[in-house]
Amino acid sequence: MYSAKQFKKIVSEKKENFYYYRRKVRMRFSIDSKKIDHLKPTIKCKKKWYGNSYGGFYVNPHLIDKHSIVYSFGIGKDISFDRKIISRHKCKVFGFDPTPTSIDYINSLPIEPLFAFYGYGISTKTGIEKFYLPEEGKGISGSLLLNQFVSDKGYIEVKMKSFDDISNELGHKHVDIVKMDIEGAEYEVLETLMNSKVTIKQLLVEFHDRFHPEEVKSKQITQLLNKNGFEVFASSLNYEEISFINTKI
């Protein structure tokens, strides 16, 4: 039996999940098909949605086991994806997010032995960078880049690390899943991943093309991913969460 507080939380989460599902459906019917051709699946394999409508991605569950390594870049206040990975496969998830609100959120949760959190983000290089915080009422996710959801006046300086530095420090030469929701910085960061000697089997990316209405930024980086063996095996309803699989390993 749930307590009143637990029941209220469950209802709130279900309402929020339904809200984001409806948002994806509405967006799907307003998308210019010419702008998403490169984001449609080009390879068939098993897929299953992990997480809620807001923070989830499609995953090939047959390629994950208890020994798998998962990197989750961009946590916000939602670890539904990470929890699903852990509950189903009993493998370790490494989460990263420099946003103060996200750090506070993670620290408020019960300790999860298979979830390791780091209060820094991923960038093209290691160092201290400006991190723009969201304007009031426009979400909780910050960004390395200015966009319509963050304030040019409200920024902090945070620690960022490159993918190679992160994987070297953690001792990983192969990562089974890299999930990336980093608010528009994904395009440049993905280029560095393609130059890394660390192998990645599944790459799950939320593209923020909506930040750049004048161009389709995901097209060029998707072409680069394709050249390096990554093919799209699943796309979300609104073609923002895209799942790639490395066909070369």
C-alpha positions in Angstrom: 0.0 0.0 0.0 1.3 3.4 -1.0 1.4 6.3 1.4 -0.4 9.5 0.4 3.0 11.1 -0.4 4.1 8.2 -2.6 0.7 8.0 -4.4 0.8 11.8 -5.1 4.3 11.4 -6.5 3.3 8.4 -8.8 0.3 10.4 -10.1 2.5 13.4 -10.8 5.1 11.3 -12.7 2.4 9.7 -14.8 0.9 13.0 -15.7 4.3 14.4 -16.6 5.0 11.3 -18.7 1.7 11.7 -20.6 2.4 15.4 -21.2 5.7 14.7 -22.9 4.3 11.8 -24.9 1.6 14.1 -26.3 4.3 16.7 -27.0 6.2 14.1 -29.1 3.1 13.1 -31.0 2.2 16.7 -31.8 5.7 17.4 -33.0 5.8 14.3 -35.2 2.8 15.6 -37.3 4.4 19.1 -37.7 7.9 17.9 -38.8 9.1 18.6 -42.3 9.9 15.2 -43.6 12.8 16.5 -45.6 14.6 17.5 -42.4 14.5 14.1 -40.8 15.3 11.6 -43.6 18.8 11.2 -42.2 17.4 10.4 -38.8 15.3 7.4 -39.9 16.4 3.9 -39.2 18.8 2.3 -41.7 19.3 -1.0 -40.0 16.9 -3.4 -38.3 17.6 -4.9 -34.9 16.0 -5.4 -31.5 14.9 -2.2 -29.8 13.1 -1.3 -26.5 12.3 2.0 -25.0 14.1 2.6 -21.7 12.9 5.4 -19.4 9.9 7.7 -19.5 8.7 9.9 -22.4 10.9 12.8 -21.3 14.2 11.2 -20.6 14.1 7.9 -22.4 15.8 6.3 -25.5 15.6 3.2 -27.6 18.1 0.6 -26.7 19.1 -2.8 -28.2 18.7 -4.9 -25.0 20.4 -7.9 -26.5 23.7 -6.2 -26.5 23.8 -5.4 -22.8 24.6 -7.6 -19.8 25.8 -7.3 -16.2 29.3 -6.6 -17.4 28.3 -3.7 -19.6 29.5 -0.1 -19.1 27.0 2.7 -19.7 27.8 6.5 -19.8 24.9 8.8 -19.3 25.7 12.4 -20.1 23.0 14.9 -19.1 20.9 13.8 -16.1 18.8 16.8 -15.2 16.2 15.6 -12.7 15.4 12.4 -14.4 17.2 9.1 -14.1 14.4 6.9 -15.4 16.7 5.7 -18.3 19.5 4.9 -15.9 17.2 3.1 -13.5 15.8 0.9 -16.3 19.3 -0.1 -17.4 20.2 -1.0 -13.9 17.0 -2.8 -13.0 17.0 -4.9 -16.2 20.7 -5.6 -16.7 22.3 -5.1 -13.3 25.2 -3.3 -14.9 27.0 -0.1 -13.8 25.8 3.3 -15.1 28.1 6.4 -14.9 26.1 9.6 -14.8 27.5 13.1 -15.6 26.0 16.5 -15.2 27.5 19.9 -14.0 24.1 21.6 -13.5 23.7 22.6 -9.8 20.0 21.6 -9.8 20.9 18.1 -11.1 23.7 17.7 -8.5 21.3 18.6 -5.7 18.7 16.2 -7.2 21.1 13.2 -7.3 22.3 14.0 -3.8 18.7 13.9 -2.5 18.2 10.3 -3.8 18.9 7.1 -2.0 22.3 5.6 -2.8 22.2 3.3 -5.8 25.3 1.0 -5.8 25.3 0.6 -9.5 24.9 4.3 -10.3 28.0 6.4 -10.1 27.5 10.2 -10.5 30.0 12.8 -11.4 29.3 16.5 -11.1 31.0 17.6 -14.3 30.0 17.5 -17.9 31.4 16.4 -21.2 32.9 18.9 -23.7 35.4 18.9 -26.5 38.3 19.6 -24.0 39.0 19.4 -20.3 38.9 22.6 -18.3 36.6 25.2 -16.8 33.9 26.6 -19.0 31.0 29.0 -18.9 27.8 27.1 -18.3 24.5 29.0 -19.1 21.7 28.3 -16.7 18.0 28.1 -17.7 15.8 31.1 -17.5 13.2 30.9 -14.7 10.3 28.7 -15.8 12.2 27.3 -18.8 13.4 23.9 -17.4 16.3 22.9 -15.3 19.0 22.0 -17.9 21.9 24.3 -18.4 24.1 24.4 -21.6 27.5 25.3 -22.8 25.8 27.2 -25.6 23.5 30.1 -25.6 19.9 29.2 -26.8 16.4 30.5 -26.2 16.0 28.5 -23.0 19.0 29.8 -21.1 20.1 33.3 -20.0 23.1 35.1 -21.3 23.4 36.8 -17.9 22.9 33.8 -15.7 26.0 31.7 -16.1 28.4 29.9 -13.8 31.8 28.3 -14.4 31.9 24.5 -14.2 34.3 21.7 -14.7 34.1 19.9 -18.1 36.1 17.0 -19.4 36.7 15.4 -22.7 35.5 11.9 -23.5 39.0 10.6 -23.7 40.0 12.1 -20.3 36.8 10.7 -18.7 37.3 7.1 -20.1 41.0 7.2 -19.2 40.3 8.2 -15.7 37.6 5.5 -15.3 39.8 2.9 -17.0 37.5 2.1 -19.9 38.7 1.2 -23.4 35.2 0.2 -24.5 31.8 1.6 -23.6 28.6 -0.4 -24.4 26.3 2.6 -24.3 26.9 6.3 -24.5 23.7 8.3 -23.8 24.0 12.0 -24.6 21.5 14.8 -23.8 23.7 17.9 -23.5 21.5 20.7 -24.7 23.0 21.6 -28.1 26.6 20.8 -27.4 26.3 17.3 -28.9 27.4 18.2 -32.4 30.9 19.2 -31.5 31.3 16.6 -28.8 30.3 13.8 -31.1 33.1 14.8 -33.5 35.6 14.2 -30.7 34.1 10.7 -30.0 34.7 9.8 -33.6 38.4 10.5 -33.1 38.7 8.5 -29.9 40.3 5.1 -29.7 37.7 4.1 -27.1 35.1 1.9 -28.9 31.3 2.5 -28.4 28.7 0.0 -29.4 25.4 2.0 -28.9 25.3 5.8 -29.2 22.0 7.4 -28.0 21.8 11.1 -28.8 19.1 13.8 -28.3 19.6 16.2 -31.1 18.6 19.8 -30.5 18.0 20.9 -34.0 15.2 23.1 -32.6 17.8 25.4 -31.3 18.9 26.1 -34.9 15.8 26.7 -37.0 18.0 28.1 -39.8 19.8 24.8 -40.4 19.6 21.1 -39.8 22.7 20.6 -37.7 22.1 16.9 -37.1 22.5 16.1 -40.8 26.3 16.7 -41.1 27.1 15.0 -37.8 25.0 12.0 -38.8 26.9 11.7 -42.0 30.1 11.6 -40.0 28.7 9.0 -37.7 27.7 6.9 -40.7 31.2 7.1 -42.1 32.5 5.7 -38.8 30.1 2.7 -38.9 27.2 4.1 -36.8 23.8 3.4 -38.3 20.4 4.6 -36.9 18.4 1.6 -35.6 15.7 3.6 -33.8 14.2 7.1 -33.6 11.7 8.6 -31.1 8.3 9.8 -32.2 9.5 13.3 -32.8 12.9 12.3 -34.2 14.9 14.0 -31.4 16.1 10.9 -29.5 18.2 9.0 -32.0 19.8 5.6 -31.4 22.8 4.5 -33.3 24.6 1.1 -33.4 28.2 0.6 -34.3 28.3 -1.9 -37.2 32.1 -2.1 -37.2 32.5 -3.9 -33.9 
